[in-house]
């Protein structure tokens, strides 16, 4: 399985994502610049956190028009796995690949600390190694992580099992405590917390590691490959 970590001007969690794949899975992983126009070689695309293009206008509003995003949309349509983390989540909502939008935190302050998440949907390619209802510890680091959608969209998210994670103690004012959502197909997920920063006990938690093992397990199951060593 081959992973791509997108890099925009201002990305600062790209190295974290790269290292998470490299150290947790040992699978091939490349940095891919935002001007790339071909992602056909990759099975999973990680859209990392940071401050792409300085977060001017709105977070992700400029990155959404980067050449590589047309390829991300194509990969999503093909059923490949796409994971947007923090600024990556913002980019995916701006690009219309995920519903909703991210607004300023309710406190109007940047929040950077561990959070407790509840696994609401463990049926996505990113969550199969978790138990439904399990609580995990994953850090956040954002100023605009307040997830918003209208009531109609929220009902659709609930009906289609698109809410993947919720906060146990909502740190930003997100509607319905939402920390992460998926598209209807489940192959595109966005979340504000940083699983790539929770893959080793030295970082305070290993709970994020299972997001990456879930991706590899699902891919191998679908392709008839050997199980994770």
Secondary structure, DSSP 8 states (H G I E B T S, - for coil): -EEEEEE-TTB-SHHHHHHHHHHHT--EEEEEETT----TT-SEEEE--B-GGGG-SSTTTTGGGSHHHHHHHHHHHTT-EEEEETHHHHHHHHTTSSSSEEE--TTSS-EEEEEEEEE----STTTTTS-TT-EEEEEEEESS-EEE--HHHHHHHHHTT-EEEEESS-SS--GGGEEEEE-TTSSEEEESSBGGG-SBGGGTB-TTHHHHHHHHHHHHHHHT-----
